[in-house]
Structure formats: structure tokens, C-alpha cells
Amino acid sequence: MTKFELIRYIRNTAGEALTLDQIDAVLRALPGAAAHSLRRDGEFALHGLGKLKLVERAARVGRNPRTGEVIEIPAKKAVKFVPAKPLEEALR
């Protein structure tokens, strides 16, 4: 589904309550809101869809698949998506 298809789907579902520009503005603001919440609380919930959670990945030793050389992979923060129960049930 493209962004435009998503906007049209939301418009058709919400009826005439929202304009296409309003829906587009909300979708453009969503990544910033998610990043802000992840930095502050470590998670961002989208009710009925799931949660984005900030997780710590430990440093580890890896291997370059092309050369076989051993490399050190540094620790980092990553985002993990945990689906909500209604989403999982809808996909069954």
C-alpha cells in the first residue's frame, strides 16, 4: 500500500470528517512523534496496531561474508515492533 492509497483508505473509512491534506499532515507528523516518544519513554504505542519498543543490542563479533574477516560490531539501540492482539487476530 502506498502512502496515497493509505490516505485514501483513511479518508474513505473516516468519511468526510478529515480532508486528504489533514490526513497527510498526520502521517507526516507520525515519525517525529514516534521518535520523541521512543527517546522519552522507550516505547510508542499505536493502539490496535502494536508498539514500537527501543531495545539495546549488545556488542558482538561478526564476520564479513565476502572476506571472512572477523569484525567487531558495536552495541547500538534498535527499534522493535510488537504487534497488538487485534492485529494478530485480524491476520489469522
N, CA, C and O atoms as CSV, one atom per row, in Angstrom:
chain,resi,resn,atom,element,x,y,z
A,1,MET,N,N,0.850,-1.173,0.000
A,1,MET,CA,C,0.000,0.000,0.000
A,1,MET,C,C,0.896,1.236,0.000
A,1,MET,O,O,1.788,1.372,0.837
A,2,THR,N,N,0.649,2.116,-0.932
A,2,THR,CA,C,1.410,3.360,-0.994
A,2,THR,C,C,0.846,4.362,0.014
A,2,THR,O,O,-0.223,4.156,0.589
A,3,LYS,N,N,1.589,5.447,0.210
A,3,LYS,CA,C,1.121,6.484,1.126
A,3,LYS,C,C,-0.204,7.069,0.637
A,3,LYS,O,O,-1.115,7.291,1.435
A,4,PHE,N,N,-0.316,7.316,-0.657
A,4,PHE,CA,C,-1.556,7.878,-1.190
A,4,PHE,C,C,-2.718,6.907,-1.012
A,4,PHE,O,O,-3.827,7.324,-0.677
A,5,GLU,N,N,-2.476,5.621,-1.230
A,5,GLU,CA,C,-3.528,4.625,-1.022
A,5,GLU,C,C,-3.969,4.598,0.442
A,5,GLU,O,O,-5.156,4.463,0.739
A,6,LEU,N,N,-2.995,4.728,1.356
A,6,LEU,CA,C,-3.316,4.771,2.785
A,6,LEU,C,C,-4.163,5.995,3.106
A,6,LEU,O,O,-5.153,5.898,3.830
A,7,ILE,N,N,-3.780,7.127,2.576
A,7,ILE,CA,C,-4.549,8.361,2.806
A,7,ILE,C,C,-5.978,8.197,2.291
A,7,ILE,O,O,-6.929,8.570,2.979
A,8,ARG,N,N,-6.138,7.644,1.090
A,8,ARG,CA,C,-7.484,7.433,0.539
A,8,ARG,C,C,-8.275,6.434,1.367
A,8,ARG,O,O,-9.477,6.613,1.563
A,9,TYR,N,N,-7.618,5.376,1.860
A,9,TYR,CA,C,-8.306,4.384,2.689
A,9,TYR,C,C,-8.808,5.030,3.981
A,9,TYR,O,O,-9.949,4.810,4.386
A,10,ILE,N,N,-7.956,5.821,4.621
A,10,ILE,CA,C,-8.356,6.502,5.855
A,10,ILE,C,C,-9.503,7.459,5.571
A,10,ILE,O,O,-10.452,7.533,6.352
A,11,ARG,N,N,-9.431,8.190,4.468
A,11,ARG,CA,C,-10.494,9.139,4.096
A,11,ARG,C,C,-11.812,8.403,3.886
A,11,ARG,O,O,-12.859,8.863,4.342
A,12,ASN,N,N,-11.768,7.267,3.202
A,12,ASN,CA,C,-12.991,6.507,2.956
A,12,ASN,C,C,-13.551,5.912,4.241
A,12,ASN,O,O,-14.767,5.795,4.393
A,13,THR,N,N,-12.671,5.536,5.167
A,13,THR,CA,C,-13.103,4.959,6.435
A,13,THR,C,C,-13.647,6.031,7.371
A,13,THR,O,O,-14.643,5.810,8.060
A,14,ALA,N,N,-12.992,7.196,7.399
A,14,ALA,CA,C,-13.386,8.271,8.309
A,14,ALA,C,C,-14.545,9.099,7.764
A,14,ALA,O,O,-15.119,9.910,8.492
A,15,GLY,N,N,-14.887,8.912,6.532
A,15,GLY,CA,C,-15.945,9.724,5.944
A,15,GLY,C,C,-15.434,11.108,5.601
A,15,GLY,O,O,-14.254,11.281,5.295
A,16,GLU,N,N,-16.298,12.078,5.649
A,16,GLU,CA,C,-15.936,13.445,5.275
A,16,GLU,C,C,-15.343,14.239,6.431
A,16,GLU,O,O,-15.128,15.444,6.303
A,17,ALA,N,N,-15.075,13.582,7.559
A,17,ALA,CA,C,-14.587,14.287,8.743
A,17,ALA,C,C,-13.190,14.873,8.544
A,17,ALA,O,O,-12.864,15.901,9.136
A,18,LEU,N,N,-12.359,14.227,7.714
A,18,LEU,CA,C,-10.989,14.691,7.513
A,18,LEU,C,C,-10.720,14.923,6.033
A,18,LEU,O,O,-11.213,14.188,5.178
A,19,THR,N,N,-9.929,15.956,5.740
A,19,THR,CA,C,-9.526,16.192,4.359
A,19,THR,C,C,-8.275,15.370,4.061
A,19,THR,O,O,-7.604,14.891,4.975
A,20,LEU,N,N,-7.972,15.214,2.786
A,20,LEU,CA,C,-6.760,14.493,2.395
A,20,LEU,C,C,-5.515,15.190,2.935
A,20,LEU,O,O,-4.561,14.524,3.337
A,21,ASP,N,N,-5.514,16.526,2.947
A,21,ASP,CA,C,-4.369,17.281,3.465
A,21,ASP,C,C,-4.196,17.076,4.969
A,21,ASP,O,O,-3.071,16.981,5.458
A,22,GLN,N,N,-5.301,17.008,5.699
A,22,GLN,CA,C,-5.214,16.766,7.144
A,22,GLN,C,C,-4.645,15.379,7.436
A,22,GLN,O,O,-3.798,15.223,8.316
A,23,ILE,N,N,-5.105,14.390,6.707
A,23,ILE,CA,C,-4.605,13.022,6.901
A,23,ILE,C,C,-3.123,12.966,6.558
A,23,ILE,O,O,-2.344,12.343,7.279
A,24,ASP,N,N,-2.722,13.619,5.453
A,24,ASP,CA,C,-1.321,13.664,5.056
A,24,ASP,C,C,-0.471,14.329,6.139
A,24,ASP,O,O,0.633,13.865,6.425
A,25,ALA,N,N,-0.969,15.402,6.743
A,25,ALA,CA,C,-0.232,16.100,7.800
A,25,ALA,C,C,-0.030,15.193,9.013
A,25,ALA,O,O,1.041,15.199,9.620
A,26,VAL,N,N,-1.046,14.419,9.365
A,26,VAL,CA,C,-0.927,13.484,10.495
A,26,VAL,C,C,0.118,12.420,10.183
A,26,VAL,O,O,0.953,12.101,11.030
A,27,LEU,N,N,0.077,11.874,8.978
A,27,LEU,CA,C,1.048,10.836,8.609
A,27,LEU,C,C,2.471,11.378,8.571
A,27,LEU,O,O,3.410,10.663,8.918
A,28,ARG,N,N,2.645,12.634,8.154
A,28,ARG,CA,C,3.977,13.247,8.142
A,28,ARG,C,C,4.482,13.504,9.556
A,28,ARG,O,O,5.690,13.455,9.788
A,29,ALA,N,N,3.583,13.779,10.515
A,29,ALA,CA,C,3.967,14.054,11.898
A,29,ALA,C,C,4.241,12.776,12.689
A,29,ALA,O,O,4.921,12.824,13.715
A,30,LEU,N,N,3.734,11.656,12.239
A,30,LEU,CA,C,3.834,10.393,12.981
A,30,LEU,C,C,5.276,9.952,13.265
A,30,LEU,O,O,5.559,9.578,14.403
A,31,PRO,N,N,6.201,9.973,12.300
A,31,PRO,CA,C,7.578,9.553,12.623
A,31,PRO,C,C,8.237,10.421,13.697
A,31,PRO,O,O,8.961,9.906,14.549
A,32,GLY,N,N,7.996,11.707,13.663
A,32,GLY,CA,C,8.558,12.592,14.674
A,32,GLY,C,C,7.990,12.309,16.052
A,32,GLY,O,O,8.717,12.321,17.046
A,33,ALA,N,N,6.682,12.055,16.111
A,33,ALA,CA,C,6.048,11.720,17.386
A,33,ALA,C,C,6.583,10.401,17.919
A,33,ALA,O,O,6.814,10.265,19.121
A,34,ALA,N,N,6.782,9.429,17.036
A,34,ALA,CA,C,7.318,8.129,17.450
A,34,ALA,C,C,8.739,8.282,17.990
A,34,ALA,O,O,9.066,7.716,19.033
A,35,ALA,N,N,9.583,9.038,17.292
A,35,ALA,CA,C,10.963,9.244,17.737
A,35,ALA,C,C,11.003,9.947,19.090
A,35,ALA,O,O,11.787,9.575,19.962
A,36,HIS,N,N,10.163,10.959,19.264
A,36,HIS,CA,C,10.106,11.692,20.533
A,36,HIS,C,C,9.705,10.754,21.674
A,36,HIS,O,O,10.325,10.768,22.737
A,37,SER,N,N,8.682,9.951,21.456
A,37,SER,CA,C,8.204,9.037,22.486
A,37,SER,C,C,9.224,7.945,22.781
A,37,SER,O,O,9.403,7.564,23.938
A,38,LEU,N,N,9.897,7.435,21.750
A,38,LEU,CA,C,10.920,6.399,21.965
A,38,LEU,C,C,12.092,6.945,22.781
A,38,LEU,O,O,12.605,6.259,23.665
A,39,ARG,N,N,12.516,8.176,22.489
A,39,ARG,CA,C,13.607,8.779,23.268
A,39,ARG,C,C,13.186,9.017,24.716
A,39,ARG,O,O,13.974,8.802,25.636
A,40,ARG,N,N,11.939,9.462,24.920
A,40,ARG,CA,C,11.466,9.809,26.257
A,40,ARG,C,C,11.083,8.584,27.074
A,40,ARG,O,O,11.525,8.437,28.213
A,41,ASP,N,N,10.258,7.693,26.497
A,41,ASP,CA,C,9.681,6.581,27.259
A,41,ASP,C,C,10.215,5.207,26.873
A,41,ASP,O,O,10.023,4.242,27.612
A,42,GLY,N,N,10.880,5.108,25.729
A,42,GLY,CA,C,11.365,3.818,25.277
A,42,GLY,C,C,10.344,3.011,24.515
A,42,GLY,O,O,10.631,1.888,24.099
A,43,GLU,N,N,9.143,3.560,24.319
A,43,GLU,CA,C,8.140,2.870,23.509
A,43,GLU,C,C,7.138,3.864,22.939
A,43,GLU,O,O,6.970,4.971,23.450
A,44,PHE,N,N,6.477,3.438,21.866
A,44,PHE,CA,C,5.461,4.251,21.195
A,44,PHE,C,C,4.331,3.312,20.809
A,44,PHE,O,O,4.531,2.398,20.010
A,45,ALA,N,N,3.153,3.528,21.366
A,45,ALA,CA,C,2.018,2.639,21.140
A,45,ALA,C,C,1.091,3.188,20.072
A,45,ALA,O,O,0.746,4.369,20.074
A,46,LEU,N,N,0.700,2.323,19.170
A,46,LEU,CA,C,-0.338,2.609,18.190
A,46,LEU,C,C,-1.465,1.643,18.504
A,46,LEU,O,O,-1.440,0.489,18.077
A,47,HIS,N,N,-2.440,2.109,19.239
A,47,HIS,CA,C,-3.491,1.249,19.772
A,47,HIS,C,C,-4.190,0.470,18.666
A,47,HIS,O,O,-4.626,1.040,17.666
A,48,GLY,N,N,-4.289,-0.830,18.858
A,48,GLY,CA,C,-4.895,-1.715,17.886
A,48,GLY,C,C,-3.928,-2.204,16.824
A,48,GLY,O,O,-4.219,-3.166,16.114
A,49,LEU,N,N,-2.773,-1.547,16.708
A,49,LEU,CA,C,-1.781,-1.931,15.712
A,49,LEU,C,C,-0.574,-2.592,16.372
A,49,LEU,O,O,-0.169,-3.684,15.974
A,50,GLY,N,N,0.000,-1.935,17.377
A,50,GLY,CA,C,1.141,-2.505,18.081
A,50,GLY,C,C,1.971,-1.440,18.761
A,50,GLY,O,O,1.560,-0.285,18.874
A,51,LYS,N,N,3.158,-1.848,19.216
A,51,LYS,CA,C,4.073,-0.943,19.895
A,51,LYS,C,C,5.426,-0.975,19.223
A,51,LYS,O,O,5.890,-2.020,18.766
A,52,LEU,N,N,6.050,0.185,19.170
A,52,LEU,CA,C,7.454,0.277,18.803
A,52,LEU,C,C,8.210,0.362,20.115
A,52,LEU,O,O,7.908,1.217,20.948
A,53,LYS,N,N,9.196,-0.515,20.313
A,53,LYS,CA,C,9.975,-0.522,21.545
A,53,LYS,C,C,11.446,-0.318,21.225
A,53,LYS,O,O,11.962,-0.852,20.243
A,54,LEU,N,N,12.109,0.457,22.061
A,54,LEU,CA,C,13.529,0.687,21.921
A,54,LEU,C,C,14.265,-0.424,22.667
A,54,LEU,O,O,14.028,-0.636,23.856
A,55,VAL,N,N,15.153,-1.129,21.977
A,55,VAL,CA,C,15.908,-2.222,22.592
A,55,VAL,C,C,17.398,-1.964,22.415
A,55,VAL,O,O,17.827,-1.334,21.449
A,56,GLU,N,N,18.180,-2.468,23.375
A,56,GLU,CA,C,19.637,-2.359,23.317
A,56,GLU,C,C,20.199,-3.625,22.698
A,56,GLU,O,O,19.871,-4.731,23.129
A,57,ARG,N,N,21.028,-3.470,21.708
A,57,ARG,CA,C,21.719,-4.619,21.123
A,57,ARG,C,C,23.158,-4.585,21.616
A,57,ARG,O,O,23.849,-3.576,21.472
A,58,ALA,N,N,23.599,-5.680,22.191
A,58,ALA,CA,C,24.943,-5.765,22.751
A,58,ALA,C,C,25.988,-5.807,21.631
A,58,ALA,O,O,25.699,-6.207,20.503
A,59,ALA,N,N,27.188,-5.391,21.969
A,59,ALA,CA,C,28.304,-5.511,21.030
A,59,ALA,C,C,28.574,-6.993,20.802
A,59,ALA,O,O,28.376,-7.819,21.693
A,60,ARG,N,N,29.028,-7.313,19.600
A,60,ARG,CA,C,29.306,-8.714,19.302
A,60,ARG,C,C,30.361,-8.808,18.209
A,60,ARG,O,O,30.698,-7.823,17.553
A,61,VAL,N,N,30.861,-9.999,18.038
A,61,VAL,CA,C,31.837,-10.258,16.998
A,61,VAL,C,C,31.104,-10.860,15.805
A,61,VAL,O,O,30.305,-11.783,15.964
A,62,GLY,N,N,31.370,-10.348,14.632
A,62,GLY,CA,C,30.745,-10.849,13.416
A,62,GLY,C,C,31.803,-11.219,12.396
A,62,GLY,O,O,33.000,-11.197,12.681
A,63,ARG,N,N,31.348,-11.556,11.219
A,63,ARG,CA,C,32.259,-11.957,10.159
A,63,ARG,C,C,31.813,-11.304,8.854
A,63,ARG,O,O,30.631,-11.315,8.512
A,64,ASN,N,N,32.777,-10.736,8.132
A,64,ASN,CA,C,32.497,-10.169,6.830
A,64,ASN,C,C,32.214,-11.331,5.883
A,64,ASN,O,O,33.094,-12.166,5.675
A,65,PRO,N,N,31.003,-11.416,5.297
A,65,PRO,CA,C,30.670,-12.571,4.464
A,65,PRO,C,C,31.502,-12.656,3.177
A,65,PRO,O,O,31.678,-13.742,2.625
A,66,ARG,N,N,32.004,-11.539,2.709
A,66,ARG,CA,C,32.786,-11.538,1.468
A,66,ARG,C,C,34.210,-12.025,1.698
A,66,ARG,O,O,34.728,-12.830,0.924
A,67,THR,N,N,34.854,-11.527,2.780
A,67,THR,CA,C,36.270,-11.851,3.000
A,67,THR,C,C,36.490,-12.868,4.107
A,67,THR,O,O,37.557,-13.477,4.189
A,68,GLY,N,N,35.473,-13.059,4.971
A,68,GLY,CA,C,35.636,-13.966,6.101
A,68,GLY,C,C,36.353,-13.321,7.282
A,68,GLY,O,O,36.581,-13.970,8.303
A,69,GLU,N,N,36.708,-12.045,7.143
A,69,GLU,CA,C,37.419,-11.320,8.197
A,69,GLU,C,C,36.518,-11.128,9.420
A,69,GLU,O,O,35.336,-10.809,9.289
A,70,VAL,N,N,37.094,-11.329,10.614
A,70,VAL,CA,C,36.365,-11.122,11.867
A,70,VAL,C,C,36.292,-9.625,12.121
A,70,VAL,O,O,37.300,-8.924,12.033
A,71,ILE,N,N,35.076,-9.129,12.444
A,71,ILE,CA,C,34.897,-7.707,12.719
A,71,ILE,C,C,34.134,-7.534,14.035
A,71,ILE,O,O,33.363,-8.399,14.451
A,72,GLU,N,N,34.373,-6.406,14.663
A,72,GLU,CA,C,33.689,-6.061,15.910
A,72,GLU,C,C,32.460,-5.224,15.541
A,72,GLU,O,O,32.583,-4.183,14.897
A,73,ILE,N,N,31.283,-5.685,15.951
A,73,ILE,CA,C,30.038,-4.951,15.717
A,73,ILE,C,C,29.689,-4.232,17.012
A,73,ILE,O,O,29.466,-4.888,18.029
A,74,PRO,N,N,29.635,-2.897,17.005
A,74,PRO,CA,C,29.406,-2.154,18.247
A,74,PRO,C,C,27.968,-2.300,18.760
A,74,PRO,O,O,27.059,-2.657,18.011
A,75,ALA,N,N,27.789,-2.016,20.049
A,75,ALA,CA,C,26.454,-2.003,20.650
A,75,ALA,C,C,25.659,-0.861,20.033
A,75,ALA,O,O,26.226,0.154,19.629
A,76,LYS,N,N,24.342,-1.035,19.963
A,76,LYS,CA,C,23.505,0.032,19.427
A,76,LYS,C,C,22.079,-0.115,19.931
A,76,LYS,O,O,21.690,-1.150,20.471
A,77,LYS,N,N,21.324,0.936,19.741
A,77,LYS,CA,C,19.895,0.916,20.051
A,77,LYS,C,C,19.158,0.610,18.759
A,77,LYS,O,O,19.530,1.097,17.692
A,78,ALA,N,N,18.108,-0.200,18.861
A,78,ALA,CA,C,17.307,-0.559,17.702
A,78,ALA,C,C,15.833,-0.466,18.080
A,78,ALA,O,O,15.485,-0.466,19.261
A,79,VAL,N,N,14.980,-0.389,17.080
A,79,VAL,CA,C,13.540,-0.329,17.297
A,79,VAL,C,C,12.945,-1.674,16.924
A,79,VAL,O,O,13.225,-2.221,15.858
A,80,LYS,N,N,12.118,-2.197,17.821
A,80,LYS,CA,C,11.455,-3.478,17.613
A,80,LYS,C,C,9.953,-3.231,17.590
A,80,LYS,O,O,9.434,-2.466,18.403
A,81,PHE,N,N,9.251,-3.880,16.653
A,81,PHE,CA,C,7.798,-3.758,16.568
A,81,PHE,C,C,7.161,-4.981,17.201
A,81,PHE,O,O,7.504,-6.113,16.863
A,82,VAL,N,N,6.224,-4.749,18.130
A,82,VAL,CA,C,5.470,-5.823,18.776
A,82,VAL,C,C,4.007,-5.641,18.385
A,82,VAL,O,O,3.371,-4.681,18.820
A,83,PRO,N,N,3.458,-6.553,17.568
A,83,PRO,CA,C,2.076,-6.380,17.120
A,83,PRO,C,C,1.068,-6.522,18.250
A,83,PRO,O,O,1.273,-7.297,19.184
A,84,ALA,N,N,-0.027,-5.763,18.158
A,84,ALA,CA,C,-1.108,-5.832,19.134
A,84,ALA,C,C,-1.970,-7.061,18.839
A,84,ALA,O,O,-1.988,-7.575,17.721
A,85,LYS,N,N,-2.668,-7.508,19.853
A,85,LYS,CA,C,-3.513,-8.691,19.724
A,85,LYS,C,C,-4.566,-8.556,18.621
A,85,LYS,O,O,-4.759,-9.501,17.857
A,86,PRO,N,N,-5.265,-7.397,18.510
A,86,PRO,CA,C,-6.251,-7.272,17.429
A,86,PRO,C,C,-5.637,-7.429,16.024
A,86,PRO,O,O,-6.272,-7.981,15.126
A,87,LEU,N,N,-4.416,-6.946,15.845
A,87,LEU,CA,C,-3.753,-7.101,14.552
A,87,LEU,C,C,-3.429,-8.566,14.283
A,87,LEU,O,O,-3.672,-9.067,13.185
A,88,GLU,N,N,-2.890,-9.239,15.265
A,88,GLU,CA,C,-2.560,-10.654,15.101
A,88,GLU,C,C,-3.824,-11.476,14.789
A,88,GLU,O,O,-3.803,-12.361,13.934
A,89,GLU,N,N,-4.914,-11.170,15.490
A,89,GLU,CA,C,-6.176,-11.888,15.269
A,89,GLU,C,C,-6.746,-11.599,13.876
A,89,GLU,O,O,-7.330,-12.479,13.245
A,90,ALA,N,N,-6.572,-10.367,13.404
A,90,ALA,CA,C,-7.082,-9.995,12.084
A,90,ALA,C,C,-6.346,-10.726,10.970
A,90,ALA,O,O,-6.902,-10.931,9.892
A,91,LEU,N,N,-5.103,-11.121,11.219
A,91,LEU,CA,C,-4.304,-11.794,10.203
A,91,LEU,C,C,-4.483,-13.304,10.201
A,91,LEU,O,O,-3.963,-13.986,9.318
A,92,ARG,N,N,-5.200,-13.829,11.162
A,92,ARG,CA,C,-5.416,-15.286,11.215
A,92,ARG,C,C,-6.501,-15.703,10.278
A,92,ARG,O,O,-6.818,-16.890,10.189
